[in-house]
Each structure stands twice: as C-alpha cells, then as structure tokens.
Amino acid sequence: MKHLHQRIRDDIEARIMSGEWPPGHRIPYEHELMAEYGCSRMTVNKVMSTLAANGLITRRRRAGTVVAEPSSQQAVLQIQDFALEAARAGVEYRFKILHRGIDRLDAAAAQRTGQPVGAKMLCLSTLHVMDDVPQAFEQRLINLATVPEAGEEPFEEHPPGTWLLRRVPWTDAEHIVRAVNADSATAKRLQVQTGTACLVLERRTWQAGAFVTEARITYPGDRHQLVGRFSPVA
C-alpha cells in the first residue's frame, strides 16, 4: 500500500490536474485533511510542503492555501533561484554546503566546459531544503579565472547559484535535462529510496564567451517538473 502522505498528495494532485480544483481554489485546511485521512499534522504538512515546492499550490499565512497559477511552475530555460522560488511558494527555505574545495578540471569536464585541462575550479555540493524536505542536490563548478572572488566567498547568506545570479551577469546558457535513477548516496541525501526516478538538470553559463559555472542539479522525480511555453517565430 502507498504511504499515507503519498496517497494524500496523489488525491490533491489529481483534483488540480483534472481541473476540479482550478487556480485560486482553496485547499482544505490542515485540520480538515487530518480529519479526512485520519493522520497527523506532520504528515499533512509534508504533503503541503512538497506540493508548494512543486509549484502546484501557494501557501499564504492567514489567507490559507490555494491552487497556484501555472506560471509559478519552473520554466525549462529559466535560471532557477531556489530562495526566490520558496518565497513565492510561501515555504521555508534553507541550504547546506556539503562539500567545498578547489580542484583542477579533468579531461571530461574540460570538454564539457570548453576550458583547458587542469584549469582551477571551485567545486561545491549543496543540498536545497524546503520546509525540511530535501528538494534538490546540486553539484557546481565555478571558474575562478572568471569569478576569482568566489574562492573567498563563504556562501553563508546565499547559496552559490543565487550568489552568482546577483553578482555575475551571464550572456549565454546551455541546459540539458536527463532522467536518472538515484544511486545510494544521492538517495540518502534526498531522502528517497535507491533507484528512485530523478530529474537531472545540467546547466552551463558564459559571460561574453568566458565560462562562468556548471551546475548539475538532481531533483526527486515526484517533487519537481519543468515546464516550457513557446511561440512560433516569424
């Protein structure tokens, strides 16, 4: 049988995706869901946190929780700011730097980034958490030749991605989306089972031809979606 929190989430998602609950529709209050499913507040809060992080609902203090507008979903080609996304969803955000070090590019990374083998990079691993639920595991390279100040930045106030967005304007970006199964280490970080389907976004950015950063962001497949809206070009 499904875990109870998964069943509650599936029920709410089905009502939203079918149009039964349109954008702006009020989601039942936590105590109402607790009574309906016979569960704890912690279980309901976990469901609400996941739905909010996925952009399906918007949580508003005092005003309650409503179905979000479609525009709140993460765009395929958008450069993501986790802190801003959490603020829009009305959830609490925090991040943790799991690893930090300066390393030199190997041949594979050099080919991906267009940089010489042996170029010095700041290597960071970051866990992004919303309402105490891990939402993404990020592995990042920052080119110290382009952004030398990153070598001394403690990243205490803002995560690396947000810090870069605010300090280094980018002119070109490349996005690659992949589907993978979580290995044991990734599964432990994201609090999912080994082998769980995950979505991986690989992103590289440049500033006027100079390589800035490469990020590999892994999301649990059931906690995130990428949406694109396109128009024909004349």
N, C-alpha and C positions, 0 to 999 in steps of 0.2 A: 504494500500500500504506500501511497505517496505520503511524505511528511506532511503534517497538517499545514505548516506555513506555505508549502508548495501548492497545496490544494486551494488555499485561500487566495493565493496570488493568481493561480490559473483562473479561478472564478471571476476575479475582478478584471483581469486582462481580457477574458472572453467577452465580458459586458462592454468594455471600452472598444475593443477591436471590431465588435459586431455593430457598433453604433447605438446599442441600447443605452449606454451612458455617453452622451456627446460631450465635447469640450465645454467646460464650465459646470458640468453636473456635479453635485456634491456627493462625495464618497461617504458612506456611513461612518459615523464617529467610531473611535476605537472601542468604546464601551459597547456599542451596538454590535460590532463584529465579534467582540469577546463573547457576548451573549449568544449570537447566532451560531458560532462554531464551537463554543464551549472551551475556549483556550485562554491563555494568559495574555496580559498586556505586552509582554516581551515578544511573544510570537507575532501579534498584530503589528507592533512597531517595526519588527524586522521586515515584514511584508511591505509596509508603507515606505520604509527607507529604500528598499530595492526598487519599488515602482517609481519613486521620486527620482532616484539616481538614473533610471532608465528613461526619464522624461515623459512618463505616462500620466503622472499626477503632479499637482503643485500643492505643497503644504504651506498653509498660512496660519500664523499664530492668531488665535481668537476667531478667525474667519472660517476655520475648518479646512478640509482637504477637498480639492476639486480635480476633475479630469483636465489635464493640461492641453493647451493648444498644440497642434502638430509642429509648429515652428520651434518648440522647445527641444525637439529631438536633435541629436548630434548630426551635423551635416558631414557628408563623406569627405569633402575637401576643406573643411574648417579646421583651423589650428586650435586645438582644444585648450581651454583654461579650466582645470578641474575646480579651482576655488570659485570661479565665476559661475560655472555650471551648478555647483552645490548651492550657491546663494540664490540662484534663480529657482531651484527646486525646493528651497526652504529647508535644506538639511544641513547638519553639522559636518564640516569637512576638516580633516587633518591628514598630514602626510608624515612618513617616516623614511629617512635616508638609511637604507640597509647596508649600502657599500659605497665607498668613495676612494678613489685612487687615481694616480696619473700613470698612464700606460702608453705604449707605442703601438701603432697600427700594424696588424699582421697583413698578409697578402690579400686575404678575403675582404677584410674591412677596407683596405686601401682601394680595392677595385670598386666596392660599393660607393665609396665617398669621393673617389677621384683624387685622393691625396696620396703622397708618396709613402711607401712602406717605411715604418719607423717614425712617422710624424707623431708628436706628443698630443695626447688627448686626455681630457678629464673624463673618467669613467664613473658613472653614478647608477645606483639601483635604488628605486623609490617605490614605496607602497602607498597607494592612494586609498583612503578610507572615508566613507560617508555614513554617518550615524552608526559607527562601529562595525560596518560591514565592508570588507575589502572589495573595492570596485575595479582596481587595475594595478598591475605590476609593470613598472616602467624601467627599461634599461636604456641609458643615454650616453652618448659620446658628445663632448663639446670641444671644438677645435681651439686649442689655446693660442694658436697663431692668429686667429681671427678675434677671439674673445679672451685675451690674456687675464682680465680681471676675474674671470670665473675661477681661476686657480686659487684665489684667496677668499672667495665668497663662501660663507658658512651655510647658506641656504637654511637659515633658521626661521625666517619670517615667511618666505615664499618658496614653493617647490621649484626645481630647476627650470621646468617649462615656462611657468609664469614669469620667473625672473628674466628669462631670455626674451619673452614677448615684450616685456616692458623696457628692456634696455637695448636690444639689438634688432632693428628693423630688418625683415627678410624681403627679398625680391623674387625668389624662386623657391618652389617646394615640389617634392615628389612624394606621393602616397602609394603604398602598396598594402592591400588587405589580404590576409590569409586566414585559413581555418586550420587549427591545430588541436591536438589532444594534450591536455595538461600532463606534464611529467610530474614525478613525485614532489620535487622541490617547488615547482610553481603551484601545484595543487595545495600544498601546505600553506603557502603564502596567501593564496586567495580563498582558503577555507572551502575547497571543493574536493571531490573525490579524484584520485588519479585516473586519467583518461577522459575527464570531462571535456566536452567540446568547448573550445575557446576561440575568440576572435582576436587576431593579432593585426595591429596597425603599425606598419613601418613608415617612418617619415624622415625625410632629409630636407634641410633648408640651406639656402645660399644667400649671401648678400653681395650683389653686384659681381657674381662669379666666384666669390670666396666662400668655401664651405664653412657653415656655422655649426650645425648639430645633426646628429642622427638619433632618433628615438624609436625604440621597439616597445610598444605598449600592448600588454596582454590583458584581455577582459574575459571573465567567465561568459560563455555564450548566452546564458539566460539573464544576464544583468545589463546588456548593452545592445544597442542597434545603431547602425549608421544609415542615414537617410540622405538621398540626393534629389534635388529638384532642378530640372533642366528645361531650357527653352531652345527652339531651333534658331540657328544663327543664319542671318541673311548672307 
